[in-house]
């Protein structure tokens, strides 16, 4: 399976961000990818009034993403914000395209490093997988990467890869933590992890202020043995790479951590 990771910088205007998604989706499709993954907060960057931009899954923004995916004949996974029942929003991954229509609401909220995502975002509760060309893929968002149980749940559901969309917060040691966690989650669950983050705004000439997590780049594709196969730097870039689905079974035969678990211990 060929996967594209679209490491870009989105701004506060959802309409402008749609044009970016359209452009990068076209590039991914022309490169032969079956699925293209955009970062968390692709609809609008953090630091924006999320309640003001949030739309339901049948609203105009999500509808436009569906039309982009349909026109390019590719599955698009992109971060957006949808209204939650309690007046907050949900941090939602929309997955749409040929044979696919699903959404995942971020379960683990980023209440860390001086930022409180839960003030404006309500947590999700469902584990979500999608099937693309007969291959099962799990969906995860940013801070979820610190919780191995979710990635193991994807594996238990039959997934051979997790698509992880992020807008990683900057700071001392954060880039090292990002790589360590992405690689660890792949090894924990013996799945491929395709991890795409927002590019570092500074690399796009964008000045940011405050503590909102706006991205550091360093998107990566990690194999089911935890090895780093491909990695980007900080600036906007499209990574297109092939995932060997059969490698998952081979790794699980050598490293049967899922089979050797003692549940409840």
C-alpha positions as CSV (number, residue, x, y, z in Angstrom):
1,X,0.0,0.0,0.0
2,X,1.3,3.4,-0.9
3,X,0.6,6.1,1.7
4,X,1.2,9.9,1.5
5,X,1.9,12.1,4.5
6,X,1.1,15.7,3.9
7,X,3.2,17.8,6.3
8,X,1.9,21.3,5.8
9,X,1.1,24.4,7.8
10,X,-2.5,25.3,8.2
11,X,-3.8,28.7,9.3
12,X,-6.9,30.1,10.9
13,X,-9.0,30.2,7.7
14,X,-10.8,26.9,6.9
15,X,-11.4,27.9,3.3
16,X,-7.7,28.6,2.6
17,X,-6.8,25.3,4.3
18,X,-9.3,23.5,2.0
19,X,-7.3,24.8,-1.0
20,X,-4.1,23.4,0.5
21,X,-5.8,20.0,1.1
22,X,-7.0,20.0,-2.6
23,X,-3.5,20.8,-3.9
24,X,-1.7,18.2,-1.7
25,X,-4.3,15.6,-2.3
26,X,-3.8,16.0,-6.1
27,X,0.0,15.6,-5.6
28,X,-0.5,12.4,-3.5
29,X,-2.9,10.9,-6.0
30,X,-0.5,11.6,-8.9
31,X,2.2,9.8,-6.9
32,X,0.0,6.7,-6.8
33,X,-1.0,6.9,-3.1
34,X,-4.1,5.0,-1.9
35,X,-4.5,7.2,1.1
36,X,-3.2,10.7,2.0
37,X,-3.0,11.7,5.7
38,X,-3.1,15.4,6.7
39,X,-2.3,16.7,10.2
40,X,-4.5,17.3,13.2
41,X,-6.1,20.8,13.0
42,X,-6.0,20.8,9.2
43,X,-9.4,22.6,9.2
44,X,-7.9,25.5,11.4
45,X,-4.8,25.7,13.4
46,X,-4.7,25.7,17.2
47,X,-4.9,29.2,18.6
48,X,-8.0,29.7,16.5
49,X,-11.5,30.1,18.1
50,X,-12.4,26.4,17.6
51,X,-16.1,26.9,18.5
52,X,-16.5,29.4,15.8
53,X,-15.0,27.2,13.0
54,X,-16.4,23.8,14.1
55,X,-18.9,22.2,11.7
56,X,-20.8,19.0,11.7
57,X,-19.6,16.1,9.5
58,X,-22.3,16.9,7.0
59,X,-21.4,20.6,6.9
60,X,-19.7,22.4,4.0
61,X,-16.1,21.9,5.1
62,X,-16.3,18.1,5.4
63,X,-18.4,18.0,2.3
64,X,-15.7,19.8,0.3
65,X,-13.1,17.3,1.6
66,X,-15.3,14.5,0.4
67,X,-15.5,16.1,-3.0
68,X,-11.7,16.5,-3.1
69,X,-11.2,12.8,-2.3
70,X,-13.8,11.7,-4.8
71,X,-12.3,13.8,-7.6
72,X,-8.8,12.5,-6.9
73,X,-9.9,8.8,-6.3
74,X,-8.0,8.6,-3.1
75,X,-8.9,8.3,0.6
76,X,-8.3,11.5,2.5
77,X,-7.7,11.6,6.3
78,X,-7.8,15.2,7.7
79,X,-8.2,16.8,11.1
80,X,-11.2,19.0,11.7
81,X,-13.4,20.2,14.6
82,X,-17.0,19.2,15.0
83,X,-19.5,20.5,17.6
84,X,-19.8,18.5,20.8
85,X,-23.0,18.1,22.8
86,X,-21.7,20.0,25.9
87,X,-20.8,23.2,24.0
88,X,-17.2,22.3,23.4
89,X,-15.9,20.8,20.2
90,X,-14.6,17.4,19.2
91,X,-11.1,17.1,17.7
92,X,-12.1,14.9,14.8
93,X,-10.3,13.0,12.1
94,X,-12.4,12.7,9.0
95,X,-11.6,9.7,6.7
96,X,-13.3,9.8,3.4
97,X,-12.8,8.5,-0.1
98,X,-13.5,5.4,-2.3
99,X,-15.3,2.9,-0.1
100,X,-14.5,4.8,3.1
101,X,-16.6,7.1,5.3
102,X,-15.6,7.3,9.0
103,X,-14.6,9.7,11.7
104,X,-12.6,9.5,14.9
105,X,-12.8,11.8,17.8
106,X,-9.5,12.2,19.7
107,X,-9.8,10.2,23.0
108,X,-6.8,11.5,24.9
109,X,-6.8,15.3,25.3
110,X,-3.6,17.4,25.5
111,X,-3.8,18.7,29.1
112,X,0.0,18.9,29.5
113,X,3.0,21.3,29.1
114,X,0.9,24.3,30.1
115,X,-1.9,23.7,27.6
116,X,-5.4,22.6,28.5
117,X,-7.1,21.2,25.4
118,X,-10.0,19.9,27.5
119,X,-11.2,23.4,28.2
120,X,-12.5,23.7,24.6
121,X,-12.4,20.0,23.4
122,X,-14.6,17.1,24.6
123,X,-12.9,13.7,24.5
124,X,-14.0,10.9,22.1
125,X,-14.8,7.4,23.3
126,X,-14.7,5.1,20.2
127,X,-11.8,3.2,18.7
128,X,-12.0,3.6,14.9
129,X,-10.5,1.6,12.1
130,X,-11.0,1.9,8.3
131,X,-10.4,-0.5,5.4
132,X,-8.6,0.8,2.4
133,X,-8.1,-1.6,-0.5
134,X,-8.7,-4.5,1.9
135,X,-6.1,-3.2,4.4
136,X,-7.2,-2.2,7.9
137,X,-5.8,1.0,9.4
138,X,-6.4,2.5,12.8
139,X,-6.9,6.2,13.4
140,X,-5.2,8.2,16.2
141,X,-4.5,11.9,17.0
142,X,-1.4,13.5,18.5
143,X,-1.5,13.1,22.3
144,X,-2.9,9.6,21.8
145,X,0.6,8.5,20.9
146,X,1.5,8.6,24.7
147,X,-1.1,5.8,25.3
148,X,0.0,2.4,24.0
149,X,-3.4,0.8,24.7
150,X,-5.0,2.5,21.7
151,X,-2.4,1.2,19.3
152,X,-2.7,-2.3,20.6
153,X,-6.5,-2.0,20.3
154,X,-6.0,-1.2,16.6
155,X,-3.9,-4.3,16.2
156,X,-6.5,-6.4,18.1
157,X,-9.1,-5.0,15.6
158,X,-7.0,-6.4,12.7
159,X,-5.2,-3.2,11.8
160,X,-1.7,-3.5,10.3
161,X,-1.0,0.3,10.5
162,X,-2.1,3.3,12.5
163,X,-2.5,6.7,10.8
164,X,-1.5,9.3,13.4
165,X,-2.3,12.9,12.7
166,X,-0.7,15.5,15.0
167,X,0.0,19.2,15.7
168,X,2.9,18.6,18.1
169,X,3.8,21.2,20.6
170,X,7.2,22.7,20.5
171,X,9.7,22.9,23.4
172,X,12.9,21.4,24.8
173,X,13.1,17.7,24.1
174,X,9.7,17.6,22.3
175,X,11.1,16.5,18.9
176,X,13.0,13.6,20.6
177,X,9.9,12.6,22.5
178,X,7.9,12.6,19.3
179,X,10.3,10.2,17.5
180,X,10.6,8.0,20.6
181,X,6.9,7.7,21.1
182,X,6.1,7.0,17.5
183,X,8.7,4.3,17.3
184,X,7.6,2.8,20.6
185,X,4.0,2.6,19.6
186,X,4.9,0.8,16.4
187,X,6.9,-1.8,18.4
188,X,4.3,-2.1,21.2
189,X,1.6,-3.1,18.8
190,X,3.8,-4.4,15.9
191,X,2.0,-2.2,13.4
192,X,3.2,0.4,10.9
193,X,2.8,3.9,12.2
194,X,2.4,6.7,9.7
195,X,2.7,9.8,11.8
196,X,2.2,13.2,10.1
197,X,2.4,16.5,11.9
198,X,1.9,20.1,11.1
199,X,5.1,21.6,9.7
200,X,7.0,24.0,11.9
201,X,5.2,27.3,11.3
202,X,8.6,29.1,11.4
203,X,9.7,27.0,8.4
204,X,6.7,28.4,6.5
205,X,7.5,32.0,7.6
206,X,4.5,32.0,10.0
207,X,5.0,33.8,13.4
208,X,3.1,32.2,16.3
209,X,2.5,33.3,19.8
210,X,1.2,31.6,23.0
211,X,1.2,28.0,24.1
212,X,-1.0,26.5,21.4
213,X,0.6,23.4,19.8
214,X,1.2,24.5,16.2
215,X,3.6,21.8,15.0
216,X,7.3,20.9,14.7
217,X,7.3,18.8,11.5
218,X,9.4,15.6,11.6
219,X,6.6,13.4,10.2
220,X,7.7,9.8,10.0
221,X,6.9,6.3,8.7
222,X,7.9,3.6,11.2
223,X,7.9,-0.1,10.5
224,X,6.3,-2.7,12.8
225,X,9.7,-3.6,14.2
226,X,10.0,0.0,15.5
227,X,12.6,1.0,12.9
228,X,12.4,4.5,11.3
229,X,11.9,4.0,7.6
230,X,11.3,7.6,6.4
231,X,11.4,11.0,8.2
232,X,10.9,14.6,7.2
233,X,12.5,17.7,8.6
234,X,10.6,20.8,9.8
235,X,9.5,22.4,6.6
236,X,6.3,21.6,4.6
237,X,6.8,18.5,2.5
238,X,5.0,15.5,1.0
239,X,6.2,12.1,1.9
240,X,5.1,9.2,-0.3
241,X,6.1,5.7,0.8
242,X,5.1,2.1,0.3
243,X,4.0,0.0,3.3
244,X,4.7,-3.7,3.1
245,X,1.5,-5.2,4.7
246,X,3.0,-8.7,4.8
247,X,5.8,-7.5,7.0
248,X,3.5,-7.2,10.0
249,X,2.8,-10.9,10.1
250,X,6.6,-11.6,9.8
251,X,7.4,-9.3,12.6
252,X,4.7,-10.7,14.8
253,X,6.0,-14.2,14.3
254,X,9.5,-13.1,15.5
255,X,8.3,-10.7,18.2
256,X,4.9,-12.0,19.5
257,X,4.3,-9.4,22.1
258,X,0.6,-9.3,21.3
259,X,0.3,-13.1,21.7
260,X,2.4,-13.1,24.8
261,X,0.4,-10.5,26.7
262,X,-1.1,-11.4,30.1
263,X,-4.3,-9.4,30.0
264,X,-5.3,-7.9,33.4
265,X,-1.7,-8.0,34.8
